Amino acid sequence: MTSAQTVQIAQIDASGRKRPVDPIRVEFYRSIADQRLAEGLSPLVQPIVIRSVGDGYKLTTGGHRLEVLRGLGRETLVIGVDVVIRDEDEEGARASEIFENIGNAGLTALDRAIFIAEAKDIYNKTRLKIRQSKRKDIQVQFDKESPETGLFLSERFTDQVAKRVNLGRSQIFEALAIAKALNPEVIPQLRGTMIEDNQNELKQLAALDAGHQRKAVAAILDGEVKTVAQARVAIGVDKPKTDDLQARIYSDLLDRWSKATNKTKRQFMADVGLVYAEKDEKA
């Protein structure tokens, strides 16, 4: 086999990925790879995709699969089997990464929101470019499937994505709102927390301003609270809920006691068999 038919893993730059590599998912893919190897097959169900950059290559899609190959001790990848070299510019590679991942069942709610927002951005820019073009051959593409995104630009974005990720339109709108409102500083901190894969929790967090988001996430990471609702109370955004009947009664008693005169307090204490230590107060 000639060198022209292979790529060295060391030549592939996998930095700057939109989606961090999850060690647990790598282990999952590794188990599949081991099973395939035992059956005499290639370790990957789907090859990774790279593009030429200078003297090396840049990873487009397949970060977890690349880690599996590294874990297997592979140094050389076979073109067409382990890896595909695609002729794309940076923008095209970004679109490929986003739209391969957008329908991935393994995405967390956080990553899904980020990818959907990125997809919407690409979709809108592509539509605008075609609308502004005076070339008929480009305008015709408006009614065809976009090769970069796999979406029909003449159809509503939310409807198409909802089908692809098996969610309702309202959930797609929520995901877009979450990605738009989340403070970029807290996104890395959410990785590995229960909040990361709970769209309702992310929605509550995104409803806070940037400063309160940082405080809420800090409270969760410190173990002070477990949910965003609890964090909102802990940082003073919301008041504690007193839904419990006894809690409401106790709160009402304290309020009424503070308003009672010494005479009323003496009478109450006597009725319950206690003695009231009077303060210097007009009865």
Secondary structure, 3 states (H helix, E strand, C coil): CCHHHEEEHHHEECCCCCCCCCHHHHHHHHHHHHHHHHCCCCCCCCCEEEEEECCEEEEEECHHHHHHHHHCCCCEEEECCCEEECCCCHHHHHHHHHHHHCCCCCCCHHHHHHHHHHHHHHHHHHHHHHHHCCCHHHHHHHHCECCCCCCECCCCHHHHHHHHHCCCHHHHHHHHHHHHHCCCCCHHHHCCCHHHHCHHHHHHHHCCCHHHHHHHHHHHHCCCCCCHHHHHHHCCCCCCCCCCHHHHHHHHHHHHHHHCCHHHHHHHHHHCCCCCCCCCCCC
